[in-house]
């Protein structure tokens, strides 16, 4: 296991792809047989093209079945990444705080303090 290499890949994933929209880095950082698993909230996504689709979709404002609201949503997500021997991400399991996002979008009420 190469911890420092994996840390570097994670930083690049977010800096270059997810925040920087540099799609040319996808082939370098994700394995061809990459799988994104966000079940039960989304179907399995397979292959590098799914990364591009996910990044493009979050920039458009759609969030699952919800249309864009014009509001900025901020919520936490925990990722568990599996790397292959070449240091590419082969599996991504995500757990998202969907309730916080739904509250910010105005779909779910915020509890009274």
Long-range contacts (C-beta under 8 A, 24 or more apart in sequence): 2-87, 5-87, 6-81, 6-83, 6-87, 9-83, 9-87, 9-88, 9-89, 10-81, 13-89, 17-51, 17-55, 18-55, 21-55, 21-59, 23-52, 23-55, 26-51, 26-52, 28-88, 29-88, 29-89, 30-88, 30-89, 30-90, 31-84, 31-86, 31-88, 31-89, 31-90, 33-90, 34-88, 34-89, 34-90, 34-91, 34-92, 35-90, 35-91, 35-92, 36-92, 36-94, 37-91, 37-92, 37-93, 37-94, 38-93, 38-94, 38-96, 41-96, 41-98, 63-101, 63-105, 66-105, 66-107, 69-105, 69-106, 71-104, 71-105, 71-106, 73-101, 73-104, 73-105, 74-100, 74-104, 75-100, 75-101, 75-104, 76-100
